[in-house]
Amino acid sequence: MDILQKKSATDIQSFIKEKIGTALEIPVDNMDIDQDIETFGLDSIMVVHITADLSTWAGQSLDPSLFYKHNTIRSSSGYIASIINQ
């Protein structure tokens, strides 16, 4: 098995923005990483799918509730980076 490559908070932000943009069909350039994720209009099913994709990409099981506890792209990315890069 390959050693997982570390992911920076910036890498994670880009990944999350891409997934939100795809799910909602909005340009990533229009996303404010300090905006509450709920205001983008994601429903709970979208959040679960984004979290599953993120977990696979990061190589770490992540709980979808992290987006409610860390409710901006910046905050959630920093949190995810801290746990996957231990």
MOPAC internal coordinates of N, CA, C and O (Angstrom, degrees):
PM7 1SCF
backbone

  N    0.0000 0     0.00 0     0.00 0    0    0    0
  C    1.4539 1     0.00 0     0.00 0    1    0    0
  C    1.5309 1   108.95 1     0.00 0    2    1    0
  O    1.2310 1   120.47 1   -43.67 1    3    2    1
  N    1.3369 1   116.70 1   136.33 1    3    2    1
  C    1.4545 1   121.33 1   179.25 1    5    3    2
  C    1.5187 1   110.37 1   -73.20 1    6    5    3
  O    1.2310 1   121.66 1   -31.51 1    7    6    5
  N    1.3230 1   114.43 1   148.49 1    7    6    5
  C    1.4579 1   119.32 1   174.25 1    9    7    6
  C    1.5262 1   107.35 1   -73.52 1   10    9    7
  O    1.2310 1   120.50 1   -47.39 1   11   10    9
  N    1.3109 1   116.65 1   132.61 1   11   10    9
  C    1.4567 1   120.81 1  -178.86 1   13   11   10
  C    1.5159 1   110.15 1   -67.86 1   14   13   11
  O    1.2310 1   121.19 1   -42.05 1   15   14   13
  N    1.3219 1   115.34 1   137.95 1   15   14   13
  C    1.4477 1   121.30 1   177.90 1   17   15   14
  C    1.5257 1   109.27 1   -79.43 1   18   17   15
  O    1.2310 1   120.81 1   -42.21 1   19   18   17
  N    1.3227 1   116.06 1   137.79 1   19   18   17
  C    1.4604 1   119.55 1   178.55 1   21   19   18
  C    1.5155 1   109.97 1   -66.46 1   22   21   19
  O    1.2310 1   121.10 1   -31.66 1   23   22   21
  N    1.3072 1   115.51 1   148.34 1   23   22   21
  C    1.4631 1   122.73 1  -179.97 1   25   23   22
  C    1.5275 1   108.49 1  -117.76 1   26   25   23
  O    1.2310 1   120.92 1   -48.97 1   27   26   25
  N    1.3158 1   115.85 1   131.03 1   27   26   25
  C    1.4674 1   119.47 1   177.10 1   29   27   26
  C    1.5225 1   109.74 1   -81.42 1   30   29   27
  O    1.2310 1   121.13 1   -17.08 1   31   30   29
  N    1.3176 1   115.45 1   162.92 1   31   30   29
  C    1.4640 1   120.19 1   176.42 1   33   31   30
  C    1.5280 1   109.71 1   -59.65 1   34   33   31
  O    1.2310 1   120.13 1   144.73 1   35   34   33
  N    1.3311 1   117.36 1   -35.27 1   35   34   33
  C    1.4654 1   121.14 1   178.68 1   37   35   34
  C    1.5280 1   110.95 1   -66.52 1   38   37   35
  O    1.2310 1   120.20 1   138.63 1   39   38   37
  N    1.3371 1   117.23 1   -41.37 1   39   38   37
  C    1.4728 1   120.94 1   176.11 1   41   39   38
  C    1.5312 1   109.92 1   -59.65 1   42   41   39
  O    1.2310 1   121.22 1   136.00 1   43   42   41
  N    1.3168 1   115.26 1   -44.00 1   43   42   41
  C    1.4689 1   120.84 1  -178.13 1   45   43   42
  C    1.5244 1   110.56 1   -67.37 1   46   45   43
  O    1.2310 1   120.24 1   139.10 1   47   46   45
  N    1.3240 1   117.14 1   -40.90 1   47   46   45
  C    1.4665 1   120.61 1   176.48 1   49   47   46
  C    1.5255 1   110.50 1   -57.82 1   50   49   47
  O    1.2310 1   120.49 1   134.12 1   51   50   49
  N    1.3233 1   116.66 1   -45.88 1   51   50   49
  C    1.4643 1   121.00 1   179.82 1   53   51   50
  C    1.5193 1   111.22 1   -61.53 1   54   53   51
  O    1.2310 1   120.75 1   137.80 1   55   54   53
  N    1.3286 1   116.18 1   -42.20 1   55   54   53
  C    1.4645 1   120.56 1   179.63 1   57   55   54
  C    1.5262 1   110.58 1   -63.04 1   58   57   55
  O    1.2310 1   120.36 1   132.87 1   59   58   57
  N    1.3341 1   116.91 1   -47.13 1   59   58   57
  C    1.4650 1   121.03 1  -179.15 1   61   59   58
  C    1.5294 1   110.10 1   -63.36 1   62   61   59
  O    1.2310 1   120.09 1   135.15 1   63   62   61
  N    1.3258 1   117.43 1   -44.85 1   63   62   61
  C    1.4597 1   120.60 1   179.05 1   65   63   62
  C    1.5223 1   111.29 1   -59.88 1   66   65   63
  O    1.2310 1   120.48 1   137.36 1   67   66   65
  N    1.3184 1   116.69 1   -42.64 1   67   66   65
  C    1.4657 1   120.47 1   178.81 1   69   67   66
  C    1.5275 1   110.94 1   -61.15 1   70   69   67
  O    1.2310 1   120.45 1   135.58 1   71   70   69
  N    1.3396 1   116.74 1   -44.42 1   71   70   69
  C    1.4665 1   120.87 1  -179.14 1   73   71   70
  C    1.5290 1   111.58 1   -66.70 1   74   73   71
  O    1.2310 1   120.14 1   137.91 1   75   74   73
  N    1.3231 1   117.34 1   -42.09 1   75   74   73
  C    1.4633 1   120.13 1   177.55 1   77   75   74
  C    1.5265 1   109.76 1   -64.94 1   78   77   75
  O    1.2310 1   120.63 1   135.50 1   79   78   77
  N    1.3243 1   116.41 1   -44.50 1   79   78   77
  C    1.4601 1   120.54 1   179.30 1   81   79   78
  C    1.5103 1   112.58 1   -58.91 1   82   81   79
  O    1.2310 1   120.73 1   137.33 1   83   82   81
  N    1.3277 1   116.20 1   -42.67 1   83   82   81
  C    1.4567 1   120.79 1   178.54 1   85   83   82
  C    1.5269 1   110.80 1   -66.42 1   86   85   83
  O    1.2310 1   120.45 1   134.23 1   87   86   85
  N    1.3243 1   116.75 1   -45.77 1   87   86   85
  C    1.4703 1   120.80 1  -177.73 1   89   87   86
  C    1.5245 1   112.16 1   -62.88 1   90   89   87
  O    1.2310 1   120.72 1   142.36 1   91   90   89
  N    1.3254 1   116.24 1   -37.64 1   91   90   89
  C    1.4677 1   120.37 1  -174.57 1   93   91   90
  C    1.5293 1   113.49 1  -105.07 1   94   93   91
  O    1.2310 1   121.39 1   178.69 1   95   94   93
  N    1.3315 1   114.94 1    -1.31 1   95   94   93
  C    1.4644 1   120.74 1  -178.48 1   97   95   94
  C    1.5261 1   111.82 1    55.31 1   98   97   95
  O    1.2310 1   121.65 1  -130.40 1   99   98   97
  N    1.3418 1   114.46 1    49.60 1   99   98   97
  C    1.4631 1   120.49 1   175.92 1  101   99   98
  C    1.5263 1   108.40 1  -125.20 1  102  101   99
  O    1.2310 1   120.29 1   -31.09 1  103  102  101
  N    1.3436 1   117.05 1   148.91 1  103  102  101
  C    1.4616 1   119.46 1   179.74 1  105  103  102
  C    1.5321 1   111.88 1   -69.20 1  106  105  103
  O    1.2310 1   121.07 1   -42.21 1  107  106  105
  N    1.3202 1   115.56 1   137.79 1  107  106  105
  C    1.4655 1   119.65 1  -179.89 1  109  107  106
  C    1.5208 1   111.63 1   -64.04 1  110  109  107
  O    1.2310 1   120.30 1   153.02 1  111  110  109
  N    1.3169 1   117.04 1   -26.98 1  111  110  109
  C    1.4622 1   120.23 1   179.40 1  113  111  110
  C    1.5270 1   112.34 1   -64.92 1  114  113  111
  O    1.2310 1   120.25 1   159.29 1  115  114  113
  N    1.3295 1   117.14 1   -20.71 1  115  114  113
  C    1.4662 1   121.38 1  -179.81 1  117  115  114
  C    1.5222 1   113.03 1   -88.59 1  118  117  115
  O    1.2310 1   119.87 1  -178.86 1  119  118  117
  N    1.3235 1   117.85 1     1.14 1  119  118  117
  C    1.4605 1   120.55 1  -176.58 1  121  119  118
  C    1.5212 1   111.57 1   -93.67 1  122  121  119
  O    1.2310 1   121.34 1   -50.54 1  123  122  121
  N    1.3079 1   115.04 1   129.46 1  123  122  121
  C    1.4616 1   122.41 1   175.24 1  125  123  122
  C    1.5231 1   107.12 1   -93.43 1  126  125  123
  O    1.2310 1   119.96 1   -60.82 1  127  126  125
  N    1.3295 1   117.69 1   119.18 1  127  126  125
  C    1.4707 1   120.44 1  -176.08 1  129  127  126
  C    1.5270 1   112.27 1   -70.35 1  130  129  127
  O    1.2310 1   120.37 1   171.61 1  131  130  129
  N    1.3338 1   116.91 1    -8.39 1  131  130  129
  C    1.4619 1   120.67 1   177.11 1  133  131  130
  C    1.5298 1   112.57 1  -103.59 1  134  133  131
  O    1.2310 1   120.81 1  -174.26 1  135  134  133
  N    1.3259 1   116.05 1     5.74 1  135  134  133
  C    1.4661 1   121.83 1   177.88 1  137  135  134
  C    1.5276 1   109.16 1   -83.39 1  138  137  135
  O    1.2310 1   120.84 1   -38.00 1  139  138  137
  N    1.3194 1   116.01 1   142.00 1  139  138  137
  C    1.4617 1   120.78 1   177.26 1  141  139  138
  C    1.5306 1   108.69 1   -58.39 1  142  141  139
  O    1.2310 1   120.42 1   -53.13 1  143  142  141
  N    1.3225 1   116.79 1   126.87 1  143  142  141
  C    1.4681 1   122.02 1  -176.74 1  145  143  142
  C    1.5259 1   111.31 1   -57.21 1  146  145  143
  O    1.2310 1   119.84 1   145.34 1  147  146  145
  N    1.3126 1   117.92 1   -34.66 1  147  146  145
  C    1.4659 1   120.78 1   179.58 1  149  147  146
  C    1.5197 1   112.25 1   -59.61 1  150  149  147
  O    1.2310 1   119.69 1   150.94 1  151  150  149
  N    1.3319 1   118.20 1   -29.06 1  151  150  149
  C    1.4636 1   120.49 1  -177.41 1  153  151  150
  C    1.5254 1   112.64 1   -74.10 1  154  153  151
  O    1.2310 1   119.84 1   168.24 1  155  154  153
  N    1.3299 1   117.91 1   -11.76 1  155  154  153
  C    1.4656 1   119.84 1   176.27 1  157  155  154
  C    1.5318 1   111.57 1   -72.79 1  158  157  155
  O    1.2310 1   120.38 1   158.31 1  159  158  157
  N    1.3240 1   116.88 1   -21.69 1  159  158  157
  C    1.4616 1   120.43 1   178.85 1  161  159  158
  C    1.5160 1   114.67 1    97.58 1  162  161  159
  O    1.2310 1   120.24 1  -160.42 1  163  162  161
  N    1.3299 1   117.15 1    19.58 1  163  162  161
  C    1.4632 1   120.62 1   176.91 1  165  163  162
  C    1.5194 1   110.03 1   -72.33 1  166  165  163
  O    1.2310 1   120.53 1   -40.80 1  167  166  165
  N    1.3211 1   116.60 1   139.20 1  167  166  165
  C    1.4585 1   118.79 1   171.65 1  169  167  166
  C    1.5292 1   108.53 1   -95.54 1  170  169  167
  O    1.2310 1   120.44 1    -6.72 1  171  170  169
  N    1.3088 1   116.76 1   173.28 1  171  170  169
  C    1.4653 1   120.78 1  -174.61 1  173  171  170
  C    1.5288 1   112.25 1   -63.17 1  174  173  171
  O    1.2310 1   120.08 1   146.44 1  175  174  173
  N    1.3172 1   117.46 1   -33.56 1  175  174  173
  C    1.4661 1   120.00 1   179.18 1  177  175  174
  C    1.5237 1   110.21 1   -66.91 1  178  177  175
  O    1.2310 1   120.32 1   138.88 1  179  178  177
  N    1.3313 1   117.00 1   -41.12 1  179  178  177
  C    1.4654 1   120.50 1   176.99 1  181  179  178
  C    1.5290 1   110.83 1   -61.70 1  182  181  179
  O    1.2310 1   120.63 1   137.84 1  183  182  181
  N    1.3218 1   116.41 1   -42.16 1  183  182  181
  C    1.4655 1   120.87 1   179.85 1  185  183  182
  C    1.5323 1   109.95 1   -61.84 1  186  185  183
  O    1.2310 1   120.36 1   137.76 1  187  186  185
  N    1.3265 1   116.93 1   -42.24 1  187  186  185
  C    1.4718 1   120.73 1   178.83 1  189  187  186
  C    1.5364 1   110.11 1   -62.78 1  190  189  187
  O    1.2310 1   120.17 1   136.42 1  191  190  189
  N    1.3266 1   117.28 1   -43.58 1  191  190  189
  C    1.4707 1   120.49 1   179.69 1  193  191  190
  C    1.5300 1   111.73 1   -65.74 1  194  193  191
  O    1.2310 1   120.41 1   136.75 1  195  194  193
  N    1.3127 1   116.81 1   -43.25 1  195  194  193
  C    1.4580 1   120.26 1   178.25 1  197  195  194
  C    1.5193 1   110.25 1   -62.57 1  198  197  195
  O    1.2310 1   120.40 1   137.70 1  199  198  197
  N    1.3268 1   116.84 1   -42.30 1  199  198  197
  C    1.4665 1   120.69 1   178.98 1  201  199  198
  C    1.5217 1   110.87 1   -63.83 1  202  201  199
  O    1.2310 1   119.80 1   139.34 1  203  202  201
  N    1.3269 1   117.98 1   -40.66 1  203  202  201
  C    1.4673 1   121.13 1   178.66 1  205  203  202
  C    1.5273 1   110.59 1   -63.29 1  206  205  203
  O    1.2310 1   120.32 1   135.66 1  207  206  205
  N    1.3309 1   116.98 1   -44.34 1  207  206  205
  C    1.4689 1   120.30 1   177.45 1  209  207  206
  C    1.5180 1   111.27 1   -63.29 1  210  209  207
  O    1.2310 1   120.86 1   138.40 1  211  210  209
  N    1.3088 1   115.96 1   -41.60 1  211  210  209
  C    1.4600 1   121.77 1   179.06 1  213  211  210
  C    1.5301 1   111.10 1   -64.68 1  214  213  211
  O    1.2310 1   120.38 1   139.15 1  215  214  213
  N    1.3147 1   116.88 1   -40.85 1  215  214  213
  C    1.4658 1   121.31 1   178.05 1  217  215  214
  C    1.5212 1   110.92 1   -61.63 1  218  217  215
  O    1.2310 1   120.61 1   136.30 1  219  218  217
  N    1.3231 1   116.43 1   -43.70 1  219  218  217
  C    1.4610 1   120.88 1   178.63 1  221  219  218
  C    1.5207 1   110.45 1   -64.25 1  222  221  219
  O    1.2310 1   120.27 1   132.14 1  223  222  221
  N    1.3059 1   117.09 1   -47.86 1  223  222  221
  C    1.4627 1   122.85 1  -178.79 1  225  223  222
  C    1.5314 1   111.52 1   -61.99 1  226  225  223
  O    1.2310 1   120.81 1   138.24 1  227  226  225
  N    1.3254 1   116.06 1   -41.76 1  227  226  225
  C    1.4673 1   121.22 1  -176.87 1  229  227  226
  C    1.5220 1   113.16 1   -83.56 1  230  229  227
  O    1.2310 1   120.60 1   163.45 1  231  230  229
  N    1.3338 1   116.47 1   -16.55 1  231  230  229
  C    1.4615 1   118.99 1  -178.08 1  233  231  230
  C    1.5184 1   112.84 1    72.63 1  234  233  231
  O    1.2310 1   120.67 1  -151.12 1  235  234  233
  N    1.3151 1   116.32 1    28.88 1  235  234  233
  C    1.4703 1   122.15 1  -176.55 1  237  235  234
  C    1.5203 1   108.64 1  -144.90 1  238  237  235
  O    1.2310 1   120.32 1   -49.12 1  239  238  237
  N    1.3033 1   117.00 1   130.88 1  239  238  237
  C    1.4633 1   120.34 1   175.95 1  241  239  238
  C    1.5286 1   109.17 1   -67.96 1  242  241  239
  O    1.2310 1   121.09 1   -52.24 1  243  242  241
  N    1.3217 1   115.53 1   127.76 1  243  242  241
  C    1.4630 1   121.19 1  -178.95 1  245  243  242
  C    1.5212 1   109.65 1  -125.72 1  246  245  243
  O    1.2310 1   120.67 1   -35.51 1  247  246  245
  N    1.3025 1   116.32 1   144.49 1  247  246  245
  C    1.4609 1   122.86 1  -179.90 1  249  247  246
  C    1.5300 1   108.85 1   -91.25 1  250  249  247
  O    1.2310 1   119.71 1   -51.08 1  251  250  249
  N    1.3380 1   118.16 1   128.92 1  251  250  249
  C    1.4652 1   120.48 1   179.64 1  253  251  250
  C    1.5319 1   113.99 1   -55.77 1  254  253  251
  O    1.2310 1   120.08 1   156.39 1  255  254  253
  N    1.3217 1   117.45 1   -23.61 1  255  254  253
  C    1.4674 1   119.50 1  -179.69 1  257  255  254
  C    1.5234 1   112.23 1   -66.77 1  258  257  255
  O    1.2310 1   120.00 1   166.95 1  259  258  257
  N    1.3354 1   117.61 1   -13.05 1  259  258  257
  C    1.4613 1   119.43 1   179.99 1  261  259  258
  C    1.5252 1   111.01 1   -59.25 1  262  261  259
  O    1.2310 1   120.02 1   149.96 1  263  262  261
  N    1.3491 1   117.57 1   -30.04 1  263  262  261
  C    1.4585 1   120.52 1   179.83 1  265  263  262
  C    1.5282 1   112.55 1   -73.87 1  266  265  263
  O    1.2310 1   120.19 1   165.05 1  267  266  265
  N    1.3104 1   117.25 1   -14.95 1  267  266  265
  C    1.4611 1   120.44 1   175.76 1  269  267  266
  C    1.5260 1   110.24 1   -92.00 1  270  269  267
  O    1.2310 1   120.75 1   149.81 1  271  270  269
  N    1.3216 1   116.17 1   -30.19 1  271  270  269
  C    1.4686 1   120.92 1   177.49 1  273  271  270
  C    1.5242 1   110.95 1   -80.44 1  274  273  271
  O    1.2310 1   120.90 1   142.88 1  275  274  273
  N    1.3235 1   115.88 1   -37.12 1  275  274  273
  C    1.4708 1   123.25 1   179.94 1  277  275  274
  C    1.5293 1   104.98 1  -119.02 1  278  277  275
  O    1.2310 1   120.73 1   -95.07 1  279  278  277
  N    1.3176 1   116.22 1    84.93 1  279  278  277
  C    1.4584 1   121.44 1  -160.40 1  281  279  278
  C    1.5255 1   116.87 1   -88.85 1  282  281  279
  O    1.2310 1   119.85 1  -167.45 1  283  282  281
  N    1.3118 1   117.90 1    12.55 1  283  282  281
  C    1.4651 1   119.93 1   171.88 1  285  283  282
  C    1.5276 1   107.57 1  -123.79 1  286  285  283
  O    1.2310 1   121.04 1   -17.94 1  287  286  285
  N    1.3148 1   115.62 1   162.06 1  287  286  285
  C    1.4687 1   119.08 1   177.76 1  289  287  286
  C    1.5256 1   109.71 1   -62.26 1  290  289  287
  O    1.2310 1   120.05 1   138.88 1  291  290  289
  N    1.3332 1   117.52 1   -41.12 1  291  290  289
  C    1.4712 1   120.51 1   179.55 1  293  291  290
  C    1.5292 1   111.16 1   -62.14 1  294  293  291
  O    1.2310 1   120.62 1   132.01 1  295  294  293
  N    1.3223 1   116.41 1   -47.99 1  295  294  293
  C    1.4606 1   120.82 1  -177.84 1  297  295  294
  C    1.5276 1   111.91 1   -65.22 1  298  297  295
  O    1.2310 1   120.42 1   133.42 1  299  298  297
  N    1.3276 1   116.80 1   -46.58 1  299  298  297
  C    1.4654 1   119.43 1  -178.86 1  301  299  298
  C    1.5249 1   110.99 1   -66.23 1  302  301  299
  O    1.2310 1   120.14 1   142.48 1  303  302  301
  N    1.3294 1   117.34 1   -37.52 1  303  302  301
  C    1.4665 1   120.75 1   178.88 1  305  303  302
  C    1.5278 1   111.81 1   -64.49 1  306  305  303
  O    1.2310 1   121.06 1   137.27 1  307  306  305
  N    1.3198 1   115.58 1   -42.73 1  307  306  305
  C    1.4615 1   119.46 1   177.79 1  309  307  306
  C    1.5152 1   111.61 1   -63.12 1  310  309  307
  O    1.2310 1   120.83 1   137.21 1  311  310  309
  N    1.3218 1   116.01 1   -42.79 1  311  310  309
  C    1.4660 1   120.54 1   178.64 1  313  311  310
  C    1.5305 1   110.67 1   -62.68 1  314  313  311
  O    1.2310 1   120.64 1   132.05 1  315  314  313
  N    1.3192 1   116.39 1   -47.95 1  315  314  313
  C    1.4729 1   120.60 1  -178.80 1  317  315  314
  C    1.5246 1   110.20 1   -61.85 1  318  317  315
  O    1.2310 1   120.17 1   135.92 1  319  318  317
  N    1.3333 1   117.28 1   -44.08 1  319  318  317
  C    1.4667 1   120.47 1   179.03 1  321  319  318
  C    1.5233 1   110.65 1   -58.97 1  322  321  319
  O    1.2310 1   120.53 1   140.41 1  323  322  321
  N    1.3271 1   116.60 1   -39.59 1  323  322  321
  C    1.4639 1   119.72 1  -177.95 1  325  323  322
  C    1.5335 1   111.90 1   -66.63 1  326  325  323
  O    1.2310 1   119.80 1   146.90 1  327  326  325
  N    1.3288 1   117.99 1   -33.10 1  327  326  325
  C    1.4623 1   117.85 1  -178.37 1  329  327  326
  C    1.5230 1   113.17 1   -88.16 1  330  329  327
  O    1.2310 1   119.67 1   150.11 1  331  330  329
  N    1.3322 1   118.24 1   -29.89 1  331  330  329
  C    1.4666 1   117.83 1  -178.63 1  333  331  330
  C    1.5164 1   112.90 1   -85.57 1  334  333  331
  O    1.2310 1   120.32 1   162.84 1  335  334  333
  N    1.3135 1   116.99 1   -17.16 1  335  334  333
  C    1.4671 1   119.67 1  -178.09 1  337  335  334
  C    1.5233 1   113.69 1  -102.43 1  338  337  335
  O    1.2310 1   120.56 1  -159.23 1  339  338  337
  N    1.3284 1   116.54 1    20.77 1  339  338  337
  C    1.4765 1   120.63 1   179.79 1  341  339  338
  C    1.5092 1   110.36 1   -71.61 1  342  341  339
  O    1.2310 1   120.10 1   180.00 1  343  342  341

